[in-house]
């Protein structure tokens, strides 16, 4: 006898789109995050391009729905280490970066730029060792910004940007933060950590 099925609600809270087999729903509810990641990656790798497109569409809908509920706290991203001089990243930074990566990974690059701008701004006035964990973290963030900009380009090409003026303003704020960081790092003789990001923004016209 077929397994019972339960109705699934659409991501925007509208009418039911279909049904999920109860056993499958039980799997989703109880599988580990690593298992769900492996299952999802395998499904997307072996499925049709339309499946990947439907997946990212659903991801964007979900992320838009939760954005109002998840107001990112960009305070306390860095703290002073035990030496009392150099800055180190905090777990709050990890949480913000995870949110950024979810956004630009789902094709919501412009939404991620605001958070990345806050991160760059938070580094102004800090000092760090050139070979320490802070420098390594900032190098990763530099890559994140470049990937977010690529996501923005695809967002534009896909016709998903309704307000070009707002998009330009978002990029302008990121550029100003990167330039402020550059001036600050020069003042204390450090190594500028956002070189790739600066190049990506400077070469990008929207």
N, C-alpha and C positions, 0 to 999 in steps of 0.2 A: 504494500500500500504506500502511495507517495507520502513523503513527509509533509506535515502541516506547513502552510506558508503564512507569513505575516506581511501586512502591507507596509510599504516604506513611504514616508512622506518626502516630498520634493525638498531640495535644499533651501528653497526660499519660503518654506512653510505653507506651500499651496497644496493642491490636491495630490493624491497618491500617484506616483509614476508607475509603479509596478509592485512586484512582490519579491521578497527574499525568502528562500527556503529556511525554515527554522533552524536546521542544522548549520547552515552557512552563517546565519546570524549568531548562533552560539559560538561558532569558530571565531568570528570577528570580535565578539565580546570577551573571549577568553584567551586568545592567542597572545603570545608575547609580542612586543613591538618589533623585535628582530625578525620573528616569523612573518609578521604582517609586511614588513619591508621586503623580505625575500619573495613572498608571494606576489606582491604588487609589482616588483621589478621583473619577475619572470613573466607575469601576465602581460605587462606592457612590451617586453622584449619579443614575445612570441605572437602578440596580437597584431591587428591591422593598424595602419596609421590613424584611422578614424577612432579607434579605441583610445589611443594616446591623446587625441584631440578632445575626446569626450571627458577623459580623466582630468586634463588641465582646465577644461571649462567648469567641471564640478568643483575642482580645487579653488578656482577663483571665486565661484559663488560662495563657497564655504568661508573663505578668507574675508570676503567683503562682509559676510554676515557676522563674523566674530570680531571684526575690527573695532566696532563700537564698544564691544564688551571687554576687549583686551587693550586698554590704554597703556601703551608701553611706558614704563618708567625709565627714563634715561638719566636718572640721578644715580650717583654712586657706581659709575661704570669702572672707575679706577680708584685706587687707594695708594697711600704711601707704604712702601715695604718696611721690613723690620729695621733697615738701615736708616730710616727716617728721611731719606733724600729722594730716592728714585721711586717712580710710580710702577704699580703692577695692576693687571686686570683683575676684576672681580667676577663672581658668578653671575651677577646681574648683566654684565657685558655678554656672557655666553647666551643668556636668555634673549637679549635683544638681537644678537647675531642670528640666532636660530629663527627668530621671527622674520628678519630681513631676508634670509635665505629661502624661507618658505614663500615669501612674497615674490622675489624676483625669479625663483624657480618655477613658480606658477604663471609667469608672464606678467607680473604686476610690478615691473621695474620702477616706475615712478613712485608707487606707494612705498617702496623700500628706500628710496633716496632720502626721504625725510628723516628716517631713523639713522641712516648712515651719516647724514649731515650732522645730526646731534652727537654721534660718536666722534667724528672728526673735531667738532667744536670742543668736546670735552677734553681733548688732548692738549689744548692750548694752555700754556702755563705750567705744564708738567715737564719733568725731566726723566730720562730713562737711559739705562746702559745699552750700548750699541749691540751687545751680544747677549742680552738677557731675554727673559720671557716676554717682556713688554714689547721689545723690538720685533720679536718673532710674531707676536699677536698683531701688531700694526701692519706687518708685511702681509699677513693673511687678509686683514681688512682692506688693504690696498687692492688685493685681488678681488675681494667681494665687490668693491665699488666698480671695478672694470666689468665684472660679470653683470652687475645690476644695470650698467649703462647699455650693455649688449641686449639685456632684456627689454630696456626702454626702446631701443631701436626696433626690436621685433614687435613691441606693443604699438609703435607708430605705424610700422609697415602693415600690421594686421588691422589697422583702422579701429583700434580699441581706445584711442585717446580722444575724448570729446572736447576737452578744453586745452587747446595748444598754449594759450597764454599762461595758464596755470602750470603746465608742464615746463615751459621755459623759465618760469619763476622758480620752480623746484630745482632745476638744474643750476640756475644762477645762485641760489642759496648754497648749494653744494660747492660750487666754484669759489664763492667768497670764503667759505670755511676752509677749503683746501689752501687758498692763498694766505689766509690768516695763520694757518698752521706753518706754512713755509716761512713766513716772516718770523714767527716765534722761534722756530727751530734754528734759524740762522742766528738769531740773537744770542742763544745760549751755546751755539757751536755744535749742535747735534746733527744727525743725519736725517734728512727729510724722508718720512716714511711713505708718502703718498705720491710718489713719482709717476707710477703707472696711471693712477687715477687722474692726476693733473693732465697727463698727455691725452688720455681718453676724452676728457671733457673739452680740452682745447681744440682737439681735432673734430669735435662733433658739433654740427650745426643743425638746429631744429627751428 
